[in-house]
Amino acid sequence: MVYPKLSGEEITQRGKKHYKNLRTQIETVENIGKIISINVETGDYEIGDDLLIISRRLQAKQSDAPIWAGRIGFNAVYAIGGTLMRIE
């Protein structure tokens, strides 16, 4: 069994930091609403419509990669019983 190298909180912090650094490049009209998965150790990322597919692409490069995911331009990937809020 492989144990995580980073806590969930640390993955979230690093993922948000990478996203913030990439924001001007990735928040384009064609990407708003798509999913981004980021390897928080390397900064590699994938953008697409399916979270599972793009996360698997990153893990194909590094099987134990700690992955953070977000919806480009929004505050959450999915909303259950609510609505997604656009971020500024």
PyMOL Python script that loads the backbone (N, CA, C, O; Angstrom):
from pymol import cmd

cmd.read_pdbstr("""\
ATOM      1  N   MET A   1       0.841  -1.181   0.000  1.00  0.00           N
ATOM      2  CA  MET A   1       0.000   0.000   0.000  1.00  0.00           C
ATOM      3  C   MET A   1       0.885   1.243   0.000  1.00  0.00           C
ATOM      4  O   MET A   1       1.846   1.327   0.765  1.00  0.00           O
ATOM      5  N   VAL A   2       0.560   2.197  -0.853  1.00  0.00           N
ATOM      6  CA  VAL A   2       1.304   3.451  -0.935  1.00  0.00           C
ATOM      7  C   VAL A   2       0.624   4.468  -0.028  1.00  0.00           C
ATOM      8  O   VAL A   2      -0.581   4.698  -0.130  1.00  0.00           O
ATOM      9  N   TYR A   3       1.401   5.070   0.854  1.00  0.00           N
ATOM     10  CA  TYR A   3       0.864   6.079   1.751  1.00  0.00           C
ATOM     11  C   TYR A   3       1.110   7.466   1.167  1.00  0.00           C
ATOM     12  O   TYR A   3       2.157   7.716   0.570  1.00  0.00           O
ATOM     13  N   PRO A   4       0.155   8.357   1.338  1.00  0.00           N
ATOM     14  CA  PRO A   4       0.313   9.701   0.771  1.00  0.00           C
ATOM     15  C   PRO A   4       1.525  10.424   1.351  1.00  0.00           C
ATOM     16  O   PRO A   4       1.800  10.361   2.550  1.00  0.00           O
ATOM     17  N   LYS A   5       2.230  11.104   0.475  1.00  0.00           N
ATOM     18  CA  LYS A   5       3.380  11.889   0.905  1.00  0.00           C
ATOM     19  C   LYS A   5       2.947  13.208   1.521  1.00  0.00           C
ATOM     20  O   LYS A   5       3.649  13.774   2.359  1.00  0.00           O
ATOM     21  N   LEU A   6       1.778  13.696   1.097  1.00  0.00           N
ATOM     22  CA  LEU A   6       1.273  14.987   1.559  1.00  0.00           C
ATOM     23  C   LEU A   6      -0.117  14.805   2.154  1.00  0.00           C
ATOM     24  O   LEU A   6      -0.866  13.919   1.743  1.00  0.00           O
ATOM     25  N   SER A   7      -0.454  15.641   3.117  1.00  0.00           N
ATOM     26  CA  SER A   7      -1.806  15.613   3.677  1.00  0.00           C
ATOM     27  C   SER A   7      -2.776  16.234   2.672  1.00  0.00           C
ATOM     28  O   SER A   7      -2.354  16.940   1.756  1.00  0.00           O
ATOM     29  N   GLY A   8      -4.056  15.974   2.839  1.00  0.00           N
ATOM     30  CA  GLY A   8      -5.066  16.570   1.980  1.00  0.00           C
ATOM     31  C   GLY A   8      -5.018  18.085   2.022  1.00  0.00           C
ATOM     32  O   GLY A   8      -5.203  18.753   1.004  1.00  0.00           O
ATOM     33  N   GLU A   9      -4.766  18.623   3.215  1.00  0.00           N
ATOM     34  CA  GLU A   9      -4.680  20.077   3.369  1.00  0.00           C
ATOM     35  C   GLU A   9      -3.499  20.648   2.587  1.00  0.00           C
ATOM     36  O   GLU A   9      -3.616  21.697   1.953  1.00  0.00           O
ATOM     37  N   GLU A  10      -2.372  19.959   2.635  1.00  0.00           N
ATOM     38  CA  GLU A  10      -1.186  20.436   1.924  1.00  0.00           C
ATOM     39  C   GLU A  10      -1.380  20.340   0.404  1.00  0.00           C
ATOM     40  O   GLU A  10      -0.931  21.215  -0.337  1.00  0.00           O
ATOM     41  N   ILE A  11      -2.048  19.277  -0.054  1.00  0.00           N
ATOM     42  CA  ILE A  11      -2.344  19.147  -1.481  1.00  0.00           C
ATOM     43  C   ILE A  11      -3.228  20.309  -1.927  1.00  0.00           C
ATOM     44  O   ILE A  11      -2.996  20.904  -2.980  1.00  0.00           O
ATOM     45  N   THR A  12      -4.245  20.631  -1.121  1.00  0.00           N
ATOM     46  CA  THR A  12      -5.141  21.741  -1.439  1.00  0.00           C
ATOM     47  C   THR A  12      -4.383  23.060  -1.491  1.00  0.00           C
ATOM     48  O   THR A  12      -4.567  23.840  -2.426  1.00  0.00           O
ATOM     49  N   GLN A  13      -3.541  23.319  -0.508  1.00  0.00           N
ATOM     50  CA  GLN A  13      -2.775  24.575  -0.478  1.00  0.00           C
ATOM     51  C   GLN A  13      -1.866  24.698  -1.685  1.00  0.00           C
ATOM     52  O   GLN A  13      -1.817  25.745  -2.331  1.00  0.00           O
ATOM     53  N   ARG A  14      -1.148  23.628  -1.990  1.00  0.00           N
ATOM     54  CA  ARG A  14      -0.230  23.661  -3.132  1.00  0.00           C
ATOM     55  C   ARG A  14      -0.990  23.777  -4.455  1.00  0.00           C
ATOM     56  O   ARG A  14      -0.577  24.509  -5.355  1.00  0.00           O
ATOM     57  N   GLY A  15      -2.107  23.047  -4.563  1.00  0.00           N
ATOM     58  CA  GLY A  15      -2.909  23.096  -5.779  1.00  0.00           C
ATOM     59  C   GLY A  15      -3.430  24.495  -6.048  1.00  0.00           C
ATOM     60  O   GLY A  15      -3.370  24.982  -7.177  1.00  0.00           O
ATOM     61  N   LYS A  16      -3.943  25.141  -5.008  1.00  0.00           N
ATOM     62  CA  LYS A  16      -4.455  26.508  -5.165  1.00  0.00           C
ATOM     63  C   LYS A  16      -3.341  27.481  -5.515  1.00  0.00           C
ATOM     64  O   LYS A  16      -3.551  28.424  -6.277  1.00  0.00           O
ATOM     65  N   LYS A  17      -2.166  27.257  -4.964  1.00  0.00           N
ATOM     66  CA  LYS A  17      -1.022  28.128  -5.282  1.00  0.00           C
ATOM     67  C   LYS A  17      -0.626  27.971  -6.753  1.00  0.00           C
ATOM     68  O   LYS A  17      -0.399  28.963  -7.446  1.00  0.00           O
ATOM     69  N   HIS A  18      -0.543  26.725  -7.227  1.00  0.00           N
ATOM     70  CA  HIS A  18      -0.226  26.486  -8.644  1.00  0.00           C
ATOM     71  C   HIS A  18      -1.295  27.127  -9.530  1.00  0.00           C
ATOM     72  O   HIS A  18      -0.977  27.782 -10.522  1.00  0.00           O
ATOM     73  N   TYR A  19      -2.577  26.931  -9.160  1.00  0.00           N
ATOM     74  CA  TYR A  19      -3.679  27.500  -9.949  1.00  0.00           C
ATOM     75  C   TYR A  19      -3.537  29.017 -10.035  1.00  0.00           C
ATOM     76  O   TYR A  19      -3.681  29.601 -11.110  1.00  0.00           O
ATOM     77  N   LYS A  20      -3.256  29.644  -8.912  1.00  0.00           N
ATOM     78  CA  LYS A  20      -3.110  31.105  -8.885  1.00  0.00           C
ATOM     79  C   LYS A  20      -1.991  31.549  -9.828  1.00  0.00           C
ATOM     80  O   LYS A  20      -2.130  32.548 -10.533  1.00  0.00           O
ATOM     81  N   ASN A  21      -0.886  30.808  -9.842  1.00  0.00           N
ATOM     82  CA  ASN A  21       0.236  31.158 -10.723  1.00  0.00           C
ATOM     83  C   ASN A  21      -0.094  30.940 -12.197  1.00  0.00           C
ATOM     84  O   ASN A  21       0.442  31.635 -13.060  1.00  0.00           O
ATOM     85  N   LEU A  22      -0.971  29.981 -12.491  1.00  0.00           N
ATOM     86  CA  LEU A  22      -1.345  29.654 -13.866  1.00  0.00           C
ATOM     87  C   LEU A  22      -2.559  30.430 -14.361  1.00  0.00           C
ATOM     88  O   LEU A  22      -2.867  30.414 -15.553  1.00  0.00           O
ATOM     89  N   ARG A  23      -3.240  31.100 -13.458  1.00  0.00           N
ATOM     90  CA  ARG A  23      -4.558  31.667 -13.724  1.00  0.00           C
ATOM     91  C   ARG A  23      -4.643  32.491 -15.009  1.00  0.00           C
ATOM     92  O   ARG A  23      -5.586  32.319 -15.781  1.00  0.00           O
ATOM     93  N   THR A  24      -3.691  33.371 -15.251  1.00  0.00           N
ATOM     94  CA  THR A  24      -3.764  34.226 -16.439  1.00  0.00           C
ATOM     95  C   THR A  24      -3.612  33.413 -17.728  1.00  0.00           C
ATOM     96  O   THR A  24      -4.121  33.819 -18.773  1.00  0.00           O
ATOM     97  N   GLN A  25      -2.927  32.287 -17.668  1.00  0.00           N
ATOM     98  CA  GLN A  25      -2.741  31.437 -18.848  1.00  0.00           C
ATOM     99  C   GLN A  25      -3.961  30.552 -19.108  1.00  0.00           C
ATOM    100  O   GLN A  25      -4.323  30.320 -20.261  1.00  0.00           O
ATOM    101  N   ILE A  26      -4.595  30.057 -18.043  1.00  0.00           N
ATOM    102  CA  ILE A  26      -5.629  29.037 -18.222  1.00  0.00           C
ATOM    103  C   ILE A  26      -7.055  29.571 -18.219  1.00  0.00           C
ATOM    104  O   ILE A  26      -7.945  28.928 -18.778  1.00  0.00           O
ATOM    105  N   GLU A  27      -7.301  30.727 -17.606  1.00  0.00           N
ATOM    106  CA  GLU A  27      -8.662  31.250 -17.562  1.00  0.00           C
ATOM    107  C   GLU A  27      -8.986  32.004 -18.851  1.00  0.00           C
ATOM    108  O   GLU A  27      -9.137  33.226 -18.863  1.00  0.00           O
ATOM    109  N   THR A  28      -9.084  31.240 -19.923  1.00  0.00           N
ATOM    110  CA  THR A  28      -9.446  31.785 -21.225  1.00  0.00           C
ATOM    111  C   THR A  28     -10.917  31.464 -21.493  1.00  0.00           C
ATOM    112  O   THR A  28     -11.500  30.608 -20.828  1.00  0.00           O
ATOM    113  N   VAL A  29     -11.499  32.137 -22.445  1.00  0.00           N
ATOM    114  CA  VAL A  29     -12.914  31.930 -22.765  1.00  0.00           C
ATOM    115  C   VAL A  29     -13.202  30.454 -23.050  1.00  0.00           C
ATOM    116  O   VAL A  29     -14.213  29.920 -22.593  1.00  0.00           O
ATOM    117  N   GLU A  30     -12.324  29.802 -23.798  1.00  0.00           N
ATOM    118  CA  GLU A  30     -12.564  28.396 -24.142  1.00  0.00           C
ATOM    119  C   GLU A  30     -12.361  27.436 -22.972  1.00  0.00           C
ATOM    120  O   GLU A  30     -12.849  26.307 -23.021  1.00  0.00           O
ATOM    121  N   ASN A  31     -11.653  27.854 -21.923  1.00  0.00           N
ATOM    122  CA  ASN A  31     -11.411  26.971 -20.777  1.00  0.00           C
ATOM    123  C   ASN A  31     -12.356  27.182 -19.598  1.00  0.00           C
ATOM    124  O   ASN A  31     -12.452  26.305 -18.740  1.00  0.00           O
ATOM    125  N   ILE A  32     -13.055  28.311 -19.523  1.00  0.00           N
ATOM    126  CA  ILE A  32     -13.933  28.572 -18.385  1.00  0.00           C
ATOM    127  C   ILE A  32     -14.956  27.438 -18.273  1.00  0.00           C
ATOM    128  O   ILE A  32     -15.640  27.096 -19.238  1.00  0.00           O
ATOM    129  N   GLY A  33     -15.040  26.874 -17.083  1.00  0.00           N
ATOM    130  CA  GLY A  33     -15.964  25.770 -16.819  1.00  0.00           C
ATOM    131  C   GLY A  33     -15.354  24.393 -16.984  1.00  0.00           C
ATOM    132  O   GLY A  33     -15.947  23.406 -16.550  1.00  0.00           O
ATOM    133  N   LYS A  34     -14.180  24.300 -17.602  1.00  0.00           N
ATOM    134  CA  LYS A  34     -13.508  23.002 -17.738  1.00  0.00           C
ATOM    135  C   LYS A  34     -12.806  22.660 -16.426  1.00  0.00           C
ATOM    136  O   LYS A  34     -12.675  23.501 -15.536  1.00  0.00           O
ATOM    137  N   ILE A  35     -12.362  21.420 -16.324  1.00  0.00           N
ATOM    138  CA  ILE A  35     -11.674  20.930 -15.133  1.00  0.00           C
ATOM    139  C   ILE A  35     -10.168  21.008 -15.358  1.00  0.00           C
ATOM    140  O   ILE A  35      -9.679  20.716 -16.450  1.00  0.00           O
ATOM    141  N   ILE A  36      -9.439  21.403 -14.320  1.00  0.00           N
ATOM    142  CA  ILE A  36      -7.977  21.345 -14.341  1.00  0.00           C
ATOM    143  C   ILE A  36      -7.523  20.420 -13.224  1.00  0.00           C
ATOM    144  O   ILE A  36      -7.994  20.528 -12.092  1.00  0.00           O
ATOM    145  N   SER A  37      -6.614  19.517 -13.540  1.00  0.00           N
ATOM    146  CA  SER A  37      -5.958  18.674 -12.540  1.00  0.00           C
ATOM    147  C   SER A  37      -4.490  19.041 -12.544  1.00  0.00           C
ATOM    148  O   SER A  37      -3.862  19.141 -13.597  1.00  0.00           O
ATOM    149  N   ILE A  38      -3.950  19.242 -11.350  1.00  0.00           N
ATOM    150  CA  ILE A  38      -2.555  19.676 -11.214  1.00  0.00           C
ATOM    151  C   ILE A  38      -1.797  18.703 -10.325  1.00  0.00           C
ATOM    152  O   ILE A  38      -2.253  18.369  -9.231  1.00  0.00           O
ATOM    153  N   ASN A  39      -0.641  18.251 -10.794  1.00  0.00           N
ATOM    154  CA  ASN A  39       0.280  17.488  -9.961  1.00  0.00           C
ATOM    155  C   ASN A  39       0.969  18.528  -9.078  1.00  0.00           C
ATOM    156  O   ASN A  39       1.754  19.338  -9.570  1.00  0.00           O
ATOM    157  N   VAL A  40       0.681  18.506  -7.786  1.00  0.00           N
ATOM    158  CA  VAL A  40       1.166  19.576  -6.912  1.00  0.00           C
ATOM    159  C   VAL A  40       2.658  19.494  -6.629  1.00  0.00           C
ATOM    160  O   VAL A  40       3.231  20.445  -6.098  1.00  0.00           O
ATOM    161  N   GLU A  41       3.299  18.387  -6.971  1.00  0.00           N
ATOM    162  CA  GLU A  41       4.755  18.288  -6.799  1.00  0.00           C
ATOM    163  C   GLU A  41       5.501  18.884  -7.978  1.00  0.00           C
ATOM    164  O   GLU A  41       6.512  19.564  -7.799  1.00  0.00           O
ATOM    165  N   THR A  42       5.006  18.629  -9.191  1.00  0.00           N
ATOM    166  CA  THR A  42       5.735  19.048 -10.386  1.00  0.00           C
ATOM    167  C   THR A  42       5.150  20.282 -11.060  1.00  0.00           C
ATOM    168  O   THR A  42       5.851  20.974 -11.799  1.00  0.00           O
ATOM    169  N   GLY A  43       3.881  20.564 -10.815  1.00  0.00           N
ATOM    170  CA  GLY A  43       3.214  21.672 -11.489  1.00  0.00           C
ATOM    171  C   GLY A  43       2.633  21.287 -12.832  1.00  0.00           C
ATOM    172  O   GLY A  43       1.980  22.109 -13.476  1.00  0.00           O
ATOM    173  N   ASP A  44       2.857  20.032 -13.281  1.00  0.00           N
ATOM    174  CA  ASP A  44       2.242  19.564 -14.524  1.00  0.00           C
ATOM    175  C   ASP A  44       0.733  19.624 -14.360  1.00  0.00           C
ATOM    176  O   ASP A  44       0.215  19.411 -13.264  1.00  0.00           O
ATOM    177  N   TYR A  45       0.021  19.914 -15.454  1.00  0.00           N
ATOM    178  CA  TYR A  45      -1.431  19.968 -15.366  1.00  0.00           C
ATOM    179  C   TYR A  45      -2.071  19.502 -16.657  1.00  0.00           C
ATOM    180  O   TYR A  45      -1.441  19.482 -17.714  1.00  0.00           O
ATOM    181  N   GLU A  46      -3.331  19.130 -16.549  1.00  0.00           N
ATOM    182  CA  GLU A  46      -4.160  18.726 -17.681  1.00  0.00           C
ATOM    183  C   GLU A  46      -5.483  19.463 -17.563  1.00  0.00           C
ATOM    184  O   GLU A  46      -5.983  19.675 -16.459  1.00  0.00           O
ATOM    185  N   ILE A  47      -6.046  19.851 -18.687  1.00  0.00           N
ATOM    186  CA  ILE A  47      -7.342  20.517 -18.730  1.00  0.00           C
ATOM    187  C   ILE A  47      -8.265  19.701 -19.618  1.00  0.00           C
ATOM    188  O   ILE A  47      -7.864  19.238 -20.686  1.00  0.00           O
ATOM    189  N   GLY A  48      -9.500  19.525 -19.174  1.00  0.00           N
ATOM    190  CA  GLY A  48     -10.472  18.786 -19.975  1.00  0.00           C
ATOM    191  C   GLY A  48     -11.856  18.858 -19.362  1.00  0.00           C
ATOM    192  O   GLY A  48     -12.103  19.623 -18.429  1.00  0.00           O
ATOM    193  N   ASP A  49     -12.750  18.051 -19.899  1.00  0.00           N
ATOM    194  CA  ASP A  49     -14.135  18.034 -19.431  1.00  0.00           C
ATOM    195  C   ASP A  49     -14.411  16.930 -18.423  1.00  0.00           C
ATOM    196  O   ASP A  49     -15.425  16.977 -17.727  1.00  0.00           O
ATOM    197  N   ASP A  50     -13.536  15.942 -18.329  1.00  0.00           N
ATOM    198  CA  ASP A  50     -13.765  14.785 -17.472  1.00  0.00           C
ATOM    199  C   ASP A  50     -12.652  14.658 -16.439  1.00  0.00           C
ATOM    200  O   ASP A  50     -11.497  14.411 -16.786  1.00  0.00           O
ATOM    201  N   LEU A  51     -13.005  14.829 -15.176  1.00  0.00           N
ATOM    202  CA  LEU A  51     -12.026  14.796 -14.083  1.00  0.00           C
ATOM    203  C   LEU A  51     -11.244  13.495 -14.055  1.00  0.00           C
ATOM    204  O   LEU A  51     -10.024  13.516 -13.895  1.00  0.00           O
ATOM    205  N   LEU A  52     -11.912  12.377 -14.206  1.00  0.00           N
ATOM    206  CA  LEU A  52     -11.253  11.080 -14.131  1.00  0.00           C
ATOM    207  C   LEU A  52     -10.222  10.912 -15.242  1.00  0.00           C
ATOM    208  O   LEU A  52      -9.111  10.445 -14.994  1.00  0.00           O
ATOM    209  N   ILE A  53     -10.582  11.286 -16.449  1.00  0.00           N
ATOM    210  CA  ILE A  53      -9.671  11.129 -17.591  1.00  0.00           C
ATOM    211  C   ILE A  53      -8.423  11.988 -17.432  1.00  0.00           C
ATOM    212  O   ILE A  53      -7.310  11.502 -17.630  1.00  0.00           O
ATOM    213  N   ILE A  54      -8.597  13.264 -17.077  1.00  0.00           N
ATOM    214  CA  ILE A  54      -7.414  14.128 -16.997  1.00  0.00           C
ATOM    215  C   ILE A  54      -6.545  13.784 -15.791  1.00  0.00           C
ATOM    216  O   ILE A  54      -5.326  13.937 -15.855  1.00  0.00           O
ATOM    217  N   SER A  55      -7.143  13.322 -14.696  1.00  0.00           N
ATOM    218  CA  SER A  55      -6.342  12.901 -13.544  1.00  0.00           C
ATOM    219  C   SER A  55      -5.551  11.642 -13.874  1.00  0.00           C
ATOM    220  O   SER A  55      -4.404  11.502 -13.450  1.00  0.00           O
ATOM    221  N   ARG A  56      -6.145  10.737 -14.617  1.00  0.00           N
ATOM    222  CA  ARG A  56      -5.433   9.514 -15.023  1.00  0.00           C
ATOM    223  C   ARG A  56      -4.267   9.831 -15.941  1.00  0.00           C
ATOM    224  O   ARG A  56      -3.235   9.162 -15.884  1.00  0.00           O
ATOM    225  N   ARG A  57      -4.416  10.852 -16.795  1.00  0.00           N
ATOM    226  CA  ARG A  57      -3.301  11.255 -17.668  1.00  0.00           C
ATOM    227  C   ARG A  57      -2.104  11.692 -16.830  1.00  0.00           C
ATOM    228  O   ARG A  57      -0.965  11.331 -17.127  1.00  0.00           O
ATOM    229  N   LEU A  58      -2.369  12.469 -15.781  1.00  0.00           N
ATOM    230  CA  LEU A  58      -1.269  12.913 -14.913  1.00  0.00           C
ATOM    231  C   LEU A  58      -0.666  11.738 -14.158  1.00  0.00           C
ATOM    232  O   LEU A  58       0.554  11.659 -14.011  1.00  0.00           O
ATOM    233  N   GLN A  59      -1.498  10.828 -13.681  1.00  0.00           N
ATOM    234  CA  GLN A  59      -0.992   9.686 -12.931  1.00  0.00           C
ATOM    235  C   GLN A  59      -0.271   8.687 -13.822  1.00  0.00           C
ATOM    236  O   GLN A  59       0.514   7.879 -13.326  1.00  0.00           O
ATOM    237  N   ALA A  60      -0.518   8.723 -15.118  1.00  0.00           N
ATOM    238  CA  ALA A  60       0.225   7.870 -16.043  1.00  0.00           C
ATOM    239  C   ALA A  60       1.694   8.307 -16.100  1.00  0.00           C
ATOM    240  O   ALA A  60       2.587   7.491 -16.324  1.00  0.00           O
ATOM    241  N   LYS A  61       1.923   9.593 -15.895  1.00  0.00           N
ATOM    242  CA  LYS A  61       3.288  10.127 -15.889  1.00  0.00           C
ATOM    243  C   LYS A  61       3.993   9.851 -14.566  1.00  0.00           C
ATOM    244  O   LYS A  61       5.205   9.634 -14.539  1.00  0.00           O
ATOM    245  N   GLN A  62       3.233   9.858 -13.463  1.00  0.00           N
ATOM    246  CA  GLN A  62       3.775   9.631 -12.117  1.00  0.00           C
ATOM    247  C   GLN A  62       2.662   8.977 -11.300  1.00  0.00           C
ATOM    248  O   GLN A  62       1.730   9.651 -10.862  1.00  0.00           O
ATOM    249  N   SER A  63       2.763   7.667 -11.097  1.00  0.00           N
ATOM    250  CA  SER A  63       1.661   6.906 -10.510  1.00  0.00           C
ATOM    251  C   SER A  63       1.273   7.346  -9.099  1.00  0.00           C
ATOM    252  O   SER A  63       0.115   7.206  -8.707  1.00  0.00           O
ATOM    253  N   ASP A  64       2.218   7.869  -8.341  1.00  0.00           N
ATOM    254  CA  ASP A  64       1.906   8.289  -6.967  1.00  0.00           C
ATOM    255  C   ASP A  64       1.736   9.813  -6.853  1.00  0.00           C
ATOM    256  O   ASP A  64       1.888  10.386  -5.774  1.00  0.00           O
ATOM    257  N   ALA A  65       1.421  10.447  -7.972  1.00  0.00           N
ATOM    258  CA  ALA A  65       1.294  11.907  -8.004  1.00  0.00           C
ATOM    259  C   ALA A  65       0.162  12.402  -7.115  1.00  0.00           C
ATOM    260  O   ALA A  65      -0.959  11.900  -7.200  1.00  0.00           O
ATOM    261  N   PRO A  66       0.448  13.388  -6.258  1.00  0.00           N
ATOM    262  CA  PRO A  66      -0.628  14.026  -5.498  1.00  0.00           C
ATOM    263  C   PRO A  66      -1.327  15.034  -6.414  1.00  0.00           C
ATOM    264  O   PRO A  66      -0.712  15.998  -6.870  1.00  0.00           O
ATOM    265  N   ILE A  67      -2.609  14.805  -6.676  1.00  0.00           N
ATOM    266  CA  ILE A  67      -3.360  15.582  -7.658  1.00  0.00           C
ATOM    267  C   ILE A  67      -4.380  16.479  -6.960  1.00  0.00           C
ATOM    268  O   ILE A  67      -5.110  16.035  -6.075  1.00  0.00           O
ATOM    269  N   TRP A  68      -4.420  17.731  -7.365  1.00  0.00           N
ATOM    270  CA  TRP A  68      -5.465  18.669  -6.945  1.00  0.00           C
ATOM    271  C   TRP A  68      -6.271  19.012  -8.195  1.00  0.00           C
ATOM    272  O   TRP A  68      -5.711  19.159  -9.282  1.00  0.00           O
ATOM    273  N   ALA A  69      -7.588  19.139  -8.033  1.00  0.00           N
ATOM    274  CA  ALA A  69      -8.437  19.457  -9.181  1.00  0.00           C
ATOM    275  C   ALA A  69      -9.357  20.622  -8.852  1.00  0.00           C
ATOM    276  O   ALA A  69      -9.758  20.818  -7.705  1.00  0.00           O
ATOM    277  N   GLY A  70      -9.678  21.384  -9.880  1.00  0.00           N
ATOM    278  CA  GLY A  70     -10.604  22.501  -9.729  1.00  0.00           C
ATOM    279  C   GLY A  70     -11.337  22.755 -11.042  1.00  0.00           C
ATOM    280  O   GLY A  70     -10.927  22.269 -12.096  1.00  0.00           O
ATOM    281  N   ARG A  71     -12.416  23.515 -10.969  1.00  0.00           N
ATOM    282  CA  ARG A  71     -13.138  23.930 -12.176  1.00  0.00           C
ATOM    283  C   ARG A  71     -12.656  25.330 -12.516  1.00  0.00           C
ATOM    284  O   ARG A  71     -12.743  26.235 -11.687  1.00  0.00           O
ATOM    285  N   ILE A  72     -12.153  25.515 -13.713  1.00  0.00           N
ATOM    286  CA  ILE A  72     -11.559  26.783 -14.119  1.00  0.00           C
ATOM    287  C   ILE A  72     -12.610  27.892 -14.078  1.00  0.00           C
ATOM    288  O   ILE A  72     -13.657  27.821 -14.721  1.00  0.00           O
ATOM    289  N   GLY A  73     -12.280  28.924 -13.289  1.00  0.00           N
ATOM    290  CA  GLY A  73     -13.141  30.088 -13.176  1.00  0.00           C
ATOM    291  C   GLY A  73     -14.245  29.964 -12.142  1.00  0.00           C
ATOM    292  O   GLY A  73     -15.049  30.883 -11.987  1.00  0.00           O
ATOM    293  N   PHE A  74     -14.301  28.834 -11.424  1.00  0.00           N
ATOM    294  CA  PHE A  74     -15.354  28.624 -10.431  1.00  0.00           C
ATOM    295  C   PHE A  74     -14.757  28.239  -9.082  1.00  0.00           C
ATOM    296  O   PHE A  74     -13.579  27.897  -8.984  1.00  0.00           O
ATOM    297  N   ASN A  75     -15.599  28.301  -8.037  1.00  0.00           N
ATOM    298  CA  ASN A  75     -15.142  28.046  -6.676  1.00  0.00           C
ATOM    299  C   ASN A  75     -15.116  26.575  -6.302  1.00  0.00           C
ATOM    300  O   ASN A  75     -14.574  26.228  -5.252  1.00  0.00           O
ATOM    301  N   ALA A  76     -15.682  25.698  -7.120  1.00  0.00           N
ATOM    302  CA  ALA A  76     -15.724  24.270  -6.811  1.00  0.00           C
ATOM    303  C   ALA A  76     -15.790  23.472  -8.103  1.00  0.00           C
ATOM    304  O   ALA A  76     -16.135  24.010  -9.156  1.00  0.00           O
ATOM    305  N   VAL A  77     -15.458  22.185  -8.022  1.00  0.00           N
ATOM    306  CA  VAL A  77     -15.542  21.318  -9.188  1.00  0.00           C
ATOM    307  C   VAL A  77     -16.997  20.982  -9.472  1.00  0.00           C
ATOM    308  O   VAL A  77     -17.456  21.075 -10.610  1.00  0.00           O
ATOM    309  N   TYR A  78     -17.731  20.583  -8.409  1.00  0.00           N
ATOM    310  CA  TYR A  78     -19.134  20.205  -8.547  1.00  0.00           C
ATOM    311  C   TYR A  78     -19.944  20.887  -7.463  1.00  0.00           C
ATOM    312  O   TYR A  78     -19.406  21.258  -6.420  1.00  0.00           O
ATOM    313  N   ALA A  79     -21.240  21.054  -7.706  1.00  0.00           N
ATOM    314  CA  ALA A  79     -22.152  21.598  -6.699  1.00  0.00           C
ATOM    315  C   ALA A  79     -23.281  20.602  -6.493  1.00  0.00           C
ATOM    316  O   ALA A  79     -23.934  20.185  -7.450  1.00  0.00           O
ATOM    317  N   ILE A  80     -23.507  20.225  -5.245  1.00  0.00           N
ATOM    318  CA  ILE A  80     -24.600  19.322  -4.903  1.00  0.00           C
ATOM    319  C   ILE A  80     -25.607  20.129  -4.108  1.00  0.00           C
ATOM    320  O   ILE A  80     -25.305  20.603  -3.012  1.00  0.00           O
ATOM    321  N   GLY A  81     -26.788  20.284  -4.650  1.00  0.00           N
ATOM    322  CA  GLY A  81     -27.831  21.036  -3.950  1.00  0.00           C
ATOM    323  C   GLY A  81     -27.573  22.530  -3.899  1.00  0.00           C
ATOM    324  O   GLY A  81     -28.153  23.230  -3.069  1.00  0.00           O
ATOM    325  N   GLY A  82     -26.721  23.023  -4.766  1.00  0.00           N
ATOM    326  CA  GLY A  82     -26.409  24.450  -4.795  1.00  0.00           C
ATOM    327  C   GLY A  82     -25.968  24.851  -6.179  1.00  0.00           C
ATOM    328  O   GLY A  82     -26.226  24.149  -7.156  1.00  0.00           O
ATOM    329  N   THR A  83     -25.311  25.968  -6.256  1.00  0.00           N
ATOM    330  CA  THR A  83     -24.820  26.425  -7.561  1.00  0.00           C
ATOM    331  C   THR A  83     -23.337  26.743  -7.465  1.00  0.00           C
ATOM    332  O   THR A  83     -22.826  27.101  -6.404  1.00  0.00           O
ATOM    333  N   LEU A  84     -22.666  26.607  -8.586  1.00  0.00           N
ATOM    334  CA  LEU A  84     -21.262  26.986  -8.648  1.00  0.00           C
ATOM    335  C   LEU A  84     -21.178  28.496  -8.725  1.00  0.00           C
ATOM    336  O   LEU A  84     -21.992  29.134  -9.392  1.00  0.00           O
ATOM    337  N   MET A  85     -20.202  29.068  -8.049  1.00  0.00           N
ATOM    338  CA  MET A  85     -20.006  30.510  -8.038  1.00  0.00           C
ATOM    339  C   MET A  85     -18.770  30.855  -8.848  1.00  0.00           C
ATOM    340  O   MET A  85     -17.711  30.258  -8.654  1.00  0.00           O
ATOM    341  N   ARG A  86     -18.898  31.822  -9.759  1.00  0.00           N
ATOM    342  CA  ARG A  86     -17.737  32.289 -10.529  1.00  0.00           C
ATOM    343  C   ARG A  86     -16.806  33.049  -9.613  1.00  0.00           C
ATOM    344  O   ARG A  86     -17.258  33.800  -8.749  1.00  0.00           O
ATOM    345  N   ILE A  87     -15.525  32.865  -9.792  1.00  0.00           N
ATOM    346  CA  ILE A  87     -14.533  33.611  -9.021  1.00  0.00           C
ATOM    347  C   ILE A  87     -13.998  34.748  -9.873  1.00  0.00           C
ATOM    348  O   ILE A  87     -13.960  34.663 -11.101  1.00  0.00           O
ATOM    349  N   GLU A  88     -13.601  35.775  -9.222  1.00  0.00           N
ATOM    350  CA  GLU A  88     -13.049  36.942  -9.927  1.00  0.00           C
ATOM    351  C   GLU A  88     -11.567  36.991  -9.712  1.00  0.00           C
ATOM    352  O   GLU A  88     -10.899  37.893 -10.217  1.00  0.00           O
TER     353      GLU A  88
END
""", "prot")
cmd.dss("prot")
cmd.show_as("cartoon", "prot")
cmd.util.cbc("prot")
cmd.orient("prot")
